[in-house]
């Protein structure tokens, strides 16, 4: 509370003293046994205006003391409490703003994390698909290579078997002809005839 000027304080003292003495004078000399006192007594209100005026004067005289020991500490306490409340409200608003910012940051980080996870999953799926295609292509290539090699081996074995059969059949034919004719048939012309016969047989097969 603001301190009063010296003039105001002196005025309070002077008025207080005047009211105090005037009230005491009225209370002692005019109020007792007056019509007004009897009227108030009959109404059940034993009020003494002189004492009331004297009390007001005492209050004005002691106002500085009351202000110093009661009103000023009370005002300071109220201001301090208001300051604490304002500080608490400010801290609460700041905390609320910080919480809102943290919530926004958390939601953003969560969204970014989900997006990164989706990208990583998609990349891994694509990598697995590419690896699958590569393995299948490699397996197909190896399978084709094995089939071609097997076909070559089969063709070679078949040619070798046909050659062996051809030689064996030619020998048997020559032996059979020699037994039938009683002559030696192992000459170039006869072997050529047998080979031509076998070629015709193979061509039909």
LINNOR-V319336 format. One record per residue. N is the residue number from 1. SS is DSSP state (alpha for helix, beta for strand, coil for the rest). NEAR is the number of other ideal C-beta (glycine too) atoms within 10 Angstrom. D_LAST is the distance of its C-alpha to the last C-alpha in whole Angstrom. Layout:
BEGIN
n = <N	N>
ss = <SS	SS>
near = <NEAR	NEAR>
d_last = <D_LAST	D_LAST>
END
This chain:
BEGIN
n = <1	2	3	4	5	6	7	8	9	10	11	12	13	14	15	16	17	18	19	20	21	22	23	24	25	26	27	28	29	30	31	32	33	34	35	36	37	38	39	40	41	42	43	44	45	46	47	48	49	50	51	52	53	54	55	56	57	58	59	60	61	62	63	64	65	66	67	68	69	70	71	72	73	74	75	76	77	78	79	80	81	82	83	84	85	86	87	88	89	90	91	92	93	94	95	96	97	98	99	100	101	102	103	104	105	106	107	108	109	110	111	112	113	114	115	116	117	118	119	120	121	122	123	124	125	126	127	128	129	130	131	132	133	134	135	136	137	138	139	140	141	142	143	144	145	146	147	148	149	150	151	152	153	154	155	156	157	158	159	160	161	162	163	164	165	166	167	168	169	170	171	172	173	174	175	176	177	178	179	180	181	182	183	184	185	186	187	188	189	190	191	192	193	194	195	196	197	198	199	200	201	202	203	204	205>
ss = <coil	coil	coil	coil	coil	alpha	alpha	alpha	alpha	alpha	alpha	alpha	alpha	alpha	alpha	alpha	alpha	alpha	alpha	alpha	alpha	alpha	alpha	alpha	alpha	alpha	alpha	alpha	alpha	alpha	alpha	coil	coil	coil	alpha	alpha	alpha	alpha	alpha	alpha	alpha	alpha	coil	coil	coil	coil	coil	coil	alpha	alpha	alpha	alpha	alpha	alpha	alpha	alpha	alpha	alpha	alpha	alpha	alpha	coil	alpha	alpha	alpha	alpha	alpha	alpha	alpha	alpha	alpha	alpha	alpha	alpha	alpha	alpha	alpha	alpha	alpha	alpha	alpha	alpha	alpha	alpha	alpha	alpha	alpha	alpha	alpha	alpha	alpha	alpha	alpha	alpha	alpha	alpha	alpha	alpha	alpha	alpha	alpha	alpha	alpha	alpha	alpha	alpha	alpha	alpha	alpha	alpha	alpha	alpha	alpha	alpha	alpha	alpha	alpha	alpha	alpha	alpha	alpha	alpha	alpha	alpha	alpha	alpha	alpha	alpha	alpha	alpha	alpha	alpha	alpha	alpha	alpha	alpha	alpha	alpha	alpha	alpha	alpha	alpha	alpha	alpha	alpha	alpha	alpha	alpha	alpha	alpha	alpha	alpha	alpha	alpha	alpha	alpha	alpha	alpha	alpha	alpha	alpha	alpha	alpha	alpha	alpha	alpha	alpha	alpha	alpha	alpha	alpha	alpha	alpha	alpha	alpha	alpha	alpha	alpha	alpha	alpha	alpha	coil	coil	coil	coil	coil	coil	alpha	alpha	alpha	alpha	alpha	alpha	alpha	alpha	alpha	alpha	alpha	alpha	alpha	alpha	alpha	alpha	alpha	coil>
near = <12	6	11	14	9	8	8	10	14	11	13	18	16	12	14	19	14	13	20	19	13	14	22	15	14	18	17	11	10	13	18	10	7	12	7	12	16	10	10	16	11	8	9	6	8	8	12	17	15	18	15	14	20	21	14	15	22	15	14	19	17	14	16	16	9	11	17	11	11	10	13	15	12	12	13	11	10	11	11	10	10	10	10	10	10	10	10	10	10	10	10	10	10	10	10	10	10	10	10	10	10	10	10	10	10	10	10	10	10	10	10	10	10	10	10	10	10	10	10	10	10	10	10	10	10	10	10	10	10	10	10	10	10	10	10	10	10	10	10	10	10	10	10	10	10	10	10	10	10	10	10	10	10	10	10	10	10	10	10	10	10	13	10	10	12	16	11	10	14	18	13	11	17	17	12	11	17	14	10	9	9	7	10	10	18	13	9	7	8	17	15	10	14	19	12	10	13	17	11	10	11	11	7	6	6>
d_last = <131	133	136	139	142	145	147	145	146	149	149	148	150	153	152	151	155	156	154	155	159	159	157	159	162	161	160	163	166	165	162	164	166	165	164	160	160	161	159	156	157	157	154	152	152	154	153	155	155	157	154	151	152	153	150	148	151	150	146	146	148	145	143	142	142	140	137	137	136	135	134	132	130	129	128	126	124	123	122	120	119	118	116	114	113	112	110	109	107	106	104	103	102	100	99	97	96	94	93	91	90	89	87	86	84	83	81	80	78	77	75	74	73	71	69	68	67	65	64	63	61	59	58	57	55	53	53	51	49	48	47	45	43	43	42	39	38	38	36	33	33	33	30	28	29	28	24	24	25	22	19	20	21	17	16	18	17	13	14	17	15	12	15	17	14	14	17	18	16	17	21	20	19	22	24	23	24	28	29	28	30	32	32	30	27	27	27	26	25	23	21	20	19	17	15	14	13	11	10	9	6	5	5	4	0>
END
